[in-house]
């Protein structure tokens, strides 16, 4: 089996075994990495989307395996790791991004052009990794504001718009996302700064 899966095991968590099982089912030889792995996934999504006789259990099996493999490839290429909360498995990308690989596969399977839909979702993942996607830009804005408003405070954990600070405080950034909508990053940063000010510590 591919060495890169072993190398990413600590960051990949349960995605690794799910991806291995998917490759044993749908692939042959050595599992490719990076762009070649994405090309394999795109081919498989396109093929499976047109399989009219697939059983319900095969639908679930495909979604689980392809989603896990996509999550691992993105974590490997973009820098990230598996994260889970209440049985919802996702990927943290870069310093601030967040991505649902299973929703990406599911959307691609339902699209008129599965490969194009998957490519678009991968572009969204890349934006998240840069801190420019819907979640990534909000978390990035808050991280910058936190450094200014609460010196020494750090984000220890994150899942979507929810972040946990080093003092145990849990902050829901959904309101920042809703308030700024499609506005530029400056608006996101300003809204995040207002929230960060409420977290100022007495000894700061």
TIKELUM-183181 format. One record per residue: residue in one letter; x, y, z of N, C-alpha, C in turn. Coordinates in steps of 0.1 Angstrom, whole numbers, plus 5000, padded with zeros to 4 digits. Layout:
TIKELUM-183181
AXYZXYZXYZ ...
END
This chain:
TIKELUM-183181
X500849885000500050005000500950125000 X500350234996501150354993501850415006 X503050445005503850495017503250625022 X502650705013502150835018501050825027 X500250715026499150695036499750675050 X500850595050501450565063502050695069 X502650775060503250905064502251005070 X501050995065499951095070499051035080 X499350915085498450845094498050925106 X499050985112498751055125497751175122 X497951245111497051355107495751305101 X495851185095494651135087493651055096 X494051005107493050935116492350825109 X491050805111490350695105490150705090 X490450825084490450835070491350735063 X492450705069493450625063492950485060 X492350415070491850285067490650285057 X489850395058488650405049489250425035 X490250495033490850515020491450385015 X492150315023492750185019491650095014 X490550085022489449995017488850045004 X488750175002488250224989489150184978 X490450204980491450164969491350024966 X491249934976491149794974489949754966 X488849834967487649814960487649864946 X488149984944488050054932489350074924 X490450054930491750084924492549954922 X493749974916494649854915496049914914 X497049834919498449874920498649964932 X499550064930499850154941499050284940 X498450314952497650434952498450564949 X498050644939498850764935498650874946 X499450974944499451084953499151214946 X498651314953498551454947497551454935 X498051524925497151544913496751404907 X497551304907497151174901496051114910 X496151134923495051084931493751154929 X493851284927492651364923492051314910 X492951294900492451244887491751104889 X492251014897491650894900490250914906 X490250994916488951024922487951084913 X488351174904487451234894486851124885 X487751034880487350924872486350834879 X486650804891485750714899484350784902 X484350904905483150984907482250984895 X482951004883482151014871481650874867 X482350774869481950634867480750594876 X480950624889479950584898478650664897 X478750784893477550874891476650814880 X477250744871476450684860476150534861 X476450484873476150344876474750334881 X473850294872472350294876471950174884 X472750074885472449954892473049944906 X473750054911474450044924473450034935 X473749944944472849924956473050034966 X472150054975472250154985473450144994 X473850014997475049995005476350034997 X476250024984477350064976477450224976 X476350284976476350434976477050484989 X476650425000477250465013478750425013 X479150315008480450265007481350354999 X480750394987481550484978481750624985 X480650674991480750814997481750815008 X481750705016482650705028484150695023 X484350605013485750585009486250695001 X485450744991485950854983486150984991 X485251005000485351125009486551115017 X486851005023488050985031489351005023 X489350945011490550965002490751114998 X489651174995489751314991490251395003 X489751375015490251445027491651425029 X492151305027493651275029494451345018 X494051335006494751404995494951554998 X493751615002493851755004494651795016 X494651705027495451735039496951715035 X497251625027498551595023499151705014 X498351755004498851854995498751995001 X497652025008497452165012497952185027 X498252075034498552085048497352095056 X497051985063495851975072495751845079 X494651825085494451705093492951675095 X492751545098491351505101490951565115 X489651595116489051635129487651575129 X487151545141485851485143485151555154 X483851575153483051615164481651555162 X481251485173479851425173479651345160 X480751265157480651165145480651235132 X480851365131481051435119482551455116 X483051385105484451385102484651495091 X485651575094485951685085487551705084 X487951805076489351825074489651975078 X490651995086491252125088492252155078 X492252265071493152295060493952425063 X495252415062496052535065495952575080 X496152695083496052745096494552785100 X493752805090492352855094491252785087 X491552705076490452645068489752525073 X488652495067487752385072487052335060 X486952195058486352145046485652015049 X484551985042483751865043483951785030 X484851685030485151605018483951525014 X483151485023482051395020480951475013 X480751595017479751675010480251704996 X481551724994482151744981481851634972 X482051514976481851394968480351374965 X479551394976478051384974477551484964 X477951604964477551704955478051674941 X479251624939479751584926478951474920 X478551374928477751264923476351304918 X475851414924474551454921474551554909 X475751604905475851714895475651654881 X475251744872475151704858476551674852 X477551744857478951724853479751694865 X479851564869480551534882481951574883 X482751564872484151604873484251754875 X483451834868483551974870483152014884 X482151954889481651984903482751954913 X483351834911484451804920485651904919 X485951944907487052044906486652174913 X485452214912485052334919485152324934 X484752204939484852184953486352184958 X487152134950488652134953489152274953 X488752354944489152494944488652564957 X487452524961486952584974487852544986 X488352414985489252364996490552444995 X491052474984492252544982492152684988 X490952744986490652884991490652875007 X490052765012489952755026491452745032 X492252665025493652645030494352785030 X494052875021494653005021494053105031 X493053055037492353145046491453245039 X490953205027490153295019488753235016 X488453115021487153055019486153105030 X484953065029483853115039484253095053 X484752975057485252955071486653015073 X487552985064488953025066489153165068 X488453255061488653395062488053445075 X487053385080486453435093487453395104 X487853265104488853225114490153305114 X490553335102491853405100491653555105 X490453615102490253745107490153745123 X489553645128489453635143490853615149 X491653525143492953505148493853635148 X493753705138494453835137493953935148 X492653945149492054035159492353985173 X492353855175492653805189494153845193 X495053835183496453875186496554025190 X495754105184495754245187495054285200 X493854225202492954255213493254185226 X493754055225493953975236495353915235 X496453995237497753945236498053815244 X498653715237498953595244497853485242 X496653525239495653425237495853345224 X495453225225495753135213494453055210 X494253015198493252925194493852785195 X493252695203493752565205493052465197 X491752475195491052385187490052465179 X489652395168488552465159487852355151 X486552385149485652305141484652395134 X484852415121483952505115484152645120 X483052715123483152845129483352855144 X483452735150483652735165485152715168 X485652805177487052785181487052785196 X488052715201488352695215489652765219 X489652855228490852925231491652855242 X492852895245493752835254493252835269 X492352935271491752935285490452855286 X490152785276488852705276487652775270 X487752905267486652975262486252925248 X485052905245484552865232483852975225 X484253005213483753125206483153075193 X481853115191481153085179481253205169 X481953185158482153295148481053295137 X480053215139478953215129478353355127 X478253435138477753565137478553655128 X479853645129480853725121480553685106 X480453565103480253515090478953575084 X477853565092476553615088476553765086 X477253835095477253985095478054045083 X479053965079479854015068479553965054 X478853855053478453805041479453795030 X479253865019480153875008481153995008 X481154065020482054175021483454135021 X484354235019485754205019486354165032 X487654125032488254075044488354185055 X488554315051488554415062487354415070 X486154395064484954395072484954275081 X485454165076485554045085486454065097 X487554125094488554155105487954255115 X487254355111486554455120485554385128 X484654305122483654235130484254135140 X485354065136485953975145486654055156 X487154175154487754245164486854285175 X485554315171484554355181484354235190 X484254115184484053995193485253965201 X486453995196487753965204487754055216 X487354185214487454275225486654235237 X485554155235484754105246485453995254 X486553955248487253845255488553885262 X488754025263489954075270489954025284 X491153985288491453925301491854035311 X491554015323491854115334493354135335 X494154035332495654055334496354085321 X495454115310496054155297496654295297 
END
